[in-house]
Amino acid sequence: MYRTIRLESLEQFPESFEATYQEAMNTEKLRMETDIENQTVEKFVFGAFADQKYQKLLS
């Protein structure tokens, strides 16, 4: 889910990011994807949803 949100954001708001959509597409695994998979008590990621729709990502 994170990758989809990130790619959509890069397409819609490219001026908000250093990376480009194409760079992200060519990256096998984005850093945040690794962070999500390797959460610890000190390092974790939350996703906020309302009415089954994504609202925010907090890390």
N, C-alpha and C positions, 0 to 999 in steps of 0.2 A: 504494500500500500504506500509506503514512504516514497518509493521510487516513482510511482505514478504521480503523486502530489508534487514531488520535486520537478519532474519533467514538465508537468503542466505549468508550474510556476515559472520555470525558465522560458517557456514559450510565451507566456502572457506578460511577464514582467522582466525582460532580459536586463534592463538597466539596474535591477535590484541585486544582481549577482555578478561575481567575478568570473565564474565559469559560464560557458555557453551551453546551449541545449545540445549541440553536436558533441562537445567534450563530454558531457554527462552521458549521452547515448553510447559513446565509445568506451566508457568506464565500466568494467565488469561489475564492480561492487563499489557503491558510493560509501564514503567514510561513515556517514550516519547509519547506513545499513549494518556495518560492522559494529558500531556502537550499540545498536538495538539488539543485535545477536549476542553481544558480550557484556550485558548489563551486570553490575555488581551493586552492593549496598551503597557504595559511594558514587557510582556512576550509572545513571538510569535515564530512561526516556519515557515520557507520558504522552499519550494522544488524548485530546479532548474532543468529545462528540456531543452533539445535541440533536435530538430527533433523528438519530442514526446517520447524521452527516458530520463529516470531519470539520472541526473548528480550528484547533491549534495543536502544535507539536511543541512540547517542552522538554528540554534536556539539561 
